[in-house]
Amino acid sequence: MGDRASRRQPGRELWRRAREVADAVSLPEPFDAEAFVAHLAAERGRPIELMPVSAPEGAPCGLLMSTERADYILYPTNTTALHRRHILLHEVGHLLCGHTGSDAGADGVAIDAAAGRQLMPNLSPELVRRVLGRTTYTEVQEREAELVASLLAQRVVRHREPAPGVPDGVRRFDSLFGGRSRRRTP
């Protein structure tokens, strides 16, 4: 039984850290991606630029690139608004967790130069090559960023007012699964 508990411990630690990171984040109400990113950039003292891209088939859903000048979050325009928000929160999760990336991701494959040129046609090939090595993460880092994104997304949805005419039972649904109160933006 002790062996099973020790195998679960890394997952518990990952959840604990993700909750800690997410709980420390202020979210604007109502949620606005650009205002959120601008506030985060100001807190970090480093620019964050959102870059919409038309992602080709098989390309990563989102991408975080860090250069000497700024952090860039690339997100697809050819997906739903809900998916774009989750991608943004996932990439922000990497920033908040201090993930630095590596040359190969969880599957052991780095993003190749051709995919980089498709996603970032306005950046020089040299910059793309230099940055791509810092855009993939370990499996644990991906899980942590995904947990942070999910926790933040849950707060975004929780803070929205229900639409008029929504039955009380549906409004109270969140209270069944809701957690602790979270810090709000002043």
C-alpha positions in Angstrom: 0.0 0.0 0.0 2.9 2.4 0.7 4.1 1.8 -2.8 0.8 2.9 -4.3 0.8 6.1 -2.2 4.3 6.9 -3.3 3.3 6.6 -7.0 0.3 8.9 -6.5 2.5 11.5 -4.7 3.9 13.1 -7.8 0.4 13.7 -9.1 -0.7 15.3 -5.8 2.4 17.5 -5.9 1.6 18.6 -9.4 -2.0 19.4 -8.4 -0.8 21.3 -5.4 1.7 23.4 -7.4 -0.9 24.1 -10.1 -3.5 25.2 -7.6 -0.9 27.4 -5.9 0.1 29.0 -9.2 -3.5 29.5 -10.4 -4.7 30.9 -7.0 -2.0 33.6 -7.2 -3.3 34.9 -10.5 -5.6 37.9 -10.8 -8.2 37.6 -13.5 -10.1 40.6 -14.9 -13.9 40.4 -14.5 -15.4 40.0 -17.0 -12.5 38.1 -18.5 -10.7 39.8 -21.4 -7.7 38.0 -22.8 -5.9 41.2 -23.9 -6.4 42.9 -20.5 -5.3 39.8 -18.7 -2.1 39.5 -20.8 -1.3 43.2 -20.4 -1.7 43.0 -16.6 0.5 39.8 -16.5 3.1 41.5 -18.7 3.2 44.5 -16.4 3.5 42.3 -13.3 6.4 40.4 -14.9 8.0 43.5 -16.3 8.3 41.9 -19.7 6.2 42.3 -22.8 3.9 39.5 -23.9 2.5 39.7 -27.4 -0.5 37.7 -28.6 -0.1 36.6 -32.2 -3.1 35.1 -34.1 -2.0 32.6 -36.8 -3.8 30.5 -39.3 -2.5 27.1 -38.1 -2.0 24.5 -40.7 -3.3 20.9 -40.3 -1.1 19.1 -37.8 0.5 22.2 -36.4 0.6 22.7 -32.6 -2.6 24.3 -31.2 -0.6 27.1 -29.5 2.9 28.1 -29.0 4.9 30.1 -26.5 8.2 31.6 -27.8 10.5 33.6 -25.6 13.1 36.0 -27.1 15.4 38.5 -25.5 12.8 41.2 -26.2 9.4 39.6 -25.3 7.3 36.5 -24.9 5.0 35.6 -27.8 1.9 33.5 -27.5 0.8 32.2 -30.9 -2.8 30.9 -31.1 -4.9 29.7 -34.0 -7.6 31.8 -35.5 -9.3 28.8 -37.1 -10.8 27.3 -33.9 -13.5 28.2 -31.5 -13.3 31.2 -29.0 -13.4 28.7 -26.1 -10.5 26.7 -27.5 -8.5 29.9 -28.2 -9.0 31.0 -24.6 -7.9 27.6 -23.3 -4.8 27.7 -25.5 -3.9 31.2 -24.2 -4.3 30.0 -20.6 -2.2 26.9 -21.3 0.6 29.0 -22.7 0.3 31.5 -19.9 0.5 28.5 -17.6 4.0 27.8 -18.9 5.0 31.4 -18.2 3.6 31.3 -14.7 5.3 28.0 -13.9 8.6 29.2 -15.1 8.9 26.5 -17.8 11.9 27.1 -20.0 11.4 24.3 -22.6 13.8 22.1 -24.3 14.8 20.8 -27.7 12.2 18.1 -27.6 8.7 17.7 -26.1 7.0 14.9 -24.4 6.9 12.9 -27.5 10.6 13.5 -28.1 10.1 15.6 -31.2 11.0 19.2 -31.6 8.9 21.5 -33.8 10.7 21.5 -37.2 11.7 24.6 -39.1 9.0 24.1 -41.8 6.3 24.2 -39.2 7.9 27.2 -37.6 7.9 29.0 -41.0 4.2 28.2 -41.5 3.2 29.4 -38.0 5.5 32.4 -38.0 5.9 33.7 -41.6 6.8 37.2 -40.4 9.8 36.2 -38.3 13.2 35.6 -39.8 14.2 32.0 -40.3 17.2 32.5 -38.0 15.0 33.8 -35.1 12.6 30.9 -35.7 15.5 28.4 -35.4 16.9 30.1 -32.3 13.5 30.2 -30.6 12.1 26.8 -31.5 14.4 25.0 -29.1 12.6 26.8 -26.3 9.1 26.0 -27.3 8.7 22.3 -26.3 8.3 21.0 -22.8 8.5 17.8 -20.8 5.4 15.7 -20.2 5.2 16.9 -16.6 5.5 20.6 -17.7 2.7 20.1 -20.2 0.5 18.5 -17.5 1.3 21.3 -15.1 0.5 24.0 -17.7 -2.7 22.2 -18.6 -3.8 22.0 -15.0 -3.1 25.7 -14.5 -5.1 26.5 -17.6 -8.0 24.4 -16.5 -8.1 25.9 -13.0 -7.9 29.4 -14.5 -10.6 28.6 -17.1 -12.8 27.3 -14.3 -12.5 30.6 -12.5 -13.3 32.5 -15.7 -16.5 30.6 -16.1 -17.4 30.7 -12.5 -17.3 34.5 -12.3 -19.6 35.0 -15.3 -23.2 35.9 -14.5 -25.7 33.3 -15.7 -27.8 34.3 -18.7 -31.3 35.5 -17.9 -33.8 32.7 -17.6 -31.3 30.1 -16.5 -33.0 27.8 -14.0 -31.8 28.1 -10.4 -30.7 24.4 -10.5 -28.3 25.1 -13.3 -27.0 28.3 -11.5 -26.4 26.3 -8.3 -24.6 23.5 -10.3 -21.2 25.2 -9.8 -21.8 25.4 -6.1 -21.8 21.6 -6.0 -18.3 21.4 -7.4 -17.0 24.9 -6.6 -13.9 25.3 -4.6 -12.4 27.9 -2.3 -13.0 31.6 -3.0 -10.4 33.0 -5.3 -8.5 36.3 -5.4 -10.1 38.8 -7.7 -8.7 41.7 -9.6 -9.5 45.0 -7.8 
